[in-house]
Amino acid sequence: MQEGTTDRRVRAHPPKCTTSRDYRNIERMAVTDRSVTSRTIAQHIQSVTHHPVSAPTIRRRLQQSGLSARRPLLLLPLTQNHRRLRRQWCDERRMLTAEWNEIVFTDESRFCLQQHDGRIRAWRHRGERMLNSYTGTDIMHRYTGPAPGIMLWGGIGYHSRALLVRIAGTLNSQCYISEVLEPVFLPYLQGLPTAIFQQDNVRPHVARIVQGFFVNRQIELLPWPARSLNLSPIENMWSMVAERLNQDDNISWQQCEK
């Protein structure tokens, strides 16, 4: 080295344990099974190459190829008949205008007041969330069985909303009438003489005793296609509620009511 000059010494980097073929296998595993974890991929690659491979290495490689671990799209699986009935329902009502102002959309939703993220993620490229919903490659079927947390019933109209109801235990047809329809919905309906009531087709809603309740009180029902939660605007409200709850780990039921 000459006086007054500097020279950068070439540093020796450790040789890579993964080859271009390994990289292709990593990407193939992530695309084939969108929910596979980086740890599982690392274990598989290590068992094949007999070289130590870490989960961060897998994530970096997938990110370099444009794949990121994101929350999957949660949907209920639809059959061809479900799709046909949904399309028919929309076609029959596409000319409605003022009638939409008369509809009261209702639904139940369950929320957990503690963090319970199962860390289920899906590998996908940017912009593929809705694209892959048509092929099923980025979908986790929405769970409809019992789950921890609190169940809420709510209703929204064009200019108003019903009181929020907390449902203790399991919702059945008798509970639906005694805890929701009679004490909450009927008083709310008195201010909406031309209202049309919307509900989905879960068993407590379509039970004979509940249908008789609507007939005896001359409440008009909006026919609703099966497994069509995303057609109701109240789902947007539940999404906003869930987002606010997720921002605070220690939120109470009293705060949730507000």
N, C-alpha and C positions, 0 to 999 in steps of 0.2 A: 504494500500500500504506500502510495506516495504521500509526502507531507502536505497537509492542507486539503486532502481529499478524503472522501468516505467511500466505503464500499459495502453493499448489502450482501451479507453472507447467505448463500442459498441454503435454506433449511430443508432438511429431509423430513417428509411427511410419511407417516406409517402407511403401508400399502392398504388399499381398500380390500375389505373382506367380501364385498359383494360385486358381482359382475353385471354387465349389461343384461345378461340373461336373467339374473336374479331380479333386476329392476323390472323387467317385463313380467315376471311371475308375481311380484308385489302388486303391480298395477292390475294385473288380471284378477288376483284374489279380491281386491277392493271393488272392482267393477262387477264381478260375478256375484259376490255377497256384499251388498252395500252396508250391512250392519256389522261386518267383521271388525274386530278391534285390532289396533296396531300391535298389541301384545300377542294376539293369536297369530298374526302374520309373521311377527318376529320369531316366534317359536317354530313355526313351520319352516321358514327359511333357514333357521339355525339347524333344524333336524336334517335338512337336505344338504347344506353346505358344510356342516360341522364346524362352522365359525360363529363366534358370538355376534349376535345382531340385536341391537336394542330397539325398544319401541319408539324412542325419539328419532332414531335413524329412519325407521319406516315412515313416520309422519313427515319428516323432511323430504323424503323421496316422493311421497304422494303429493305433497304441496308443490314440489318442483314440476310435477306433471299436471298441476292444475286441480288436483282433488283435495277437497277440504272436508273435515268431519263436521257435519251440520245436523241440526235436529231434523228427524224425518217428518214427512207429511203423514199425519194421522187420519186415516179414512176408514169408513166401513166398506167392506168388500161388496161390490155390486154385481149382480148377475145381468145377463142380457135383458131379462124381463124387467128388472129394476130400472135399467136405463131406458127401456121403451116406455114404461109408465111415467117416468120423470119427464121425458120429452113430450109425451102426450099431455101431461098436466100443464107444462109450460105453454104448449101451443094453444091449449084451450083458454088460457088467461092472458095471452100476450096483448090483447086489445083492451084490457081493463085499465082504467085511469083513476077516476075518483073512488072506485070501490076499494082500492088499496088503503085509502085513508080510514076505512071503517074496520079494518081487520086488526084484531088484537092477537099478537104472536106470543105464545107461551112455551115454556120449556122448563125442564129440571136439569141441573148440572151439579156435579160433585167437585168440591175443592178441598185440598189438603192445606192446613194452616202451618205445616212444617215443610221444609224442603225435603222432597222425596224423589229427586231426579235420579232415575236409574242409569244415567249416563248412556242411554241408547242413542247412537248417532249413525248417520248414513253418509257414506263417501259420495260426493258428487261435485261436478264442475259448477261454476257460477252460472246461474240462470237455468239450471236443470230441475228446480224444485217442482214446478207444475208440469214441465215436459214429461218427466218420468212418472208422474201420477197416472198417465194414460197407459203406460206399459207395465206398471207394478214393480219397477226396479228400485223405487225409492219410497216405498210405502210400508208403514207398520200398521197392521190392522188395529183399529181403535177398539180398546177393551170395553165391554159393556157389562161385565159382571160386577160383583161387590168390590168396593175399593175403600181404603181408609179416607177419613175426612168428613166434611159436612155436606149434606145435600140441600140445595136451595131450589125453590120454585120462583119464577118471575114471569111477568107479563108486560109487554110494551105495546102501546098504541101510537098513532101518528102524532098526537098532541099530549099524551099522558103515559103514565106507567102505573102498574099495580104495586101493592106492597110486596116486599120480599118476604118469603115464607121459608123458615128453616124446618126441614122435615127430619124428625127423629126416627131412626131405625129404617126399616124397609118400607118403601112406598107400595101400598096395595090400593085396590079400588075404593075400599071403605075409608081408608086414610086420605085418599085423594079428595073424596067428597067432604069429609068432616073437618079436615085441616086446611084445605085449599079452596075448594069451590064454594062451600057455604059461607065460611067466615071472611074470606078475602075477595074472591072473584065476584060473587053476586053483588056486594056493596059497590065494588068498582064498576060493575056493569050498569048500575042504576044511572050513572052519569053519561052512559053511551047507549041510548035506546036503539040505535041502528047497527050496533057492533056485530061483527062476525068473528066467531071464536076459532082460533087455530090451535091445534095440538098435534103431536105426532102419534104414531100408532103403537106405542108400547102397551103391554097388556092392561095395566091399570086404567089407561085412557079409553080403551075400546071394550072394557068389560060391560056386560049387559046392564048392570046397575047404574053405571056411569052414563051410558047412552040413554037410559030411561030418565035420568036426572035432567039431561039436556032437553029431551022431548017434553017432559012435563012442564018445563019452564020456558018452552018455545025459544030456545037459544039456537041460533043458526050456526052450523059448523062449516068450516072450510075443509073440503076433502083434501087429504094430504097423502102424497105417495110415500111408500115405505123407504126407509133409509135415506132420507133427504134432509138431514140436519142443515146442510149448507145452503139450502134454499130459504131458510128463515133468517131474517135480520137479527133476531135475538141472539144468534150465535156470535155475532160481532160484539154484542154487549158482554156475553160471557167471556170472550177473549180479553176484553179490556179489564174485566174484574180479575181474571187470572193474572194478567200482567201486573196489576197493582198489588195483588197478594204476593207475588213472587219477589217484589221489591223489598218486602219487610218480612224477615224470618219470624218475628215475634208478634205478628198481628193477632188480635183477639176477635171473637165473634162480634162484640159490640162495635169494633172498628169496621168490620166487614159489612155490618148493616148500614153504616154511613156511606 
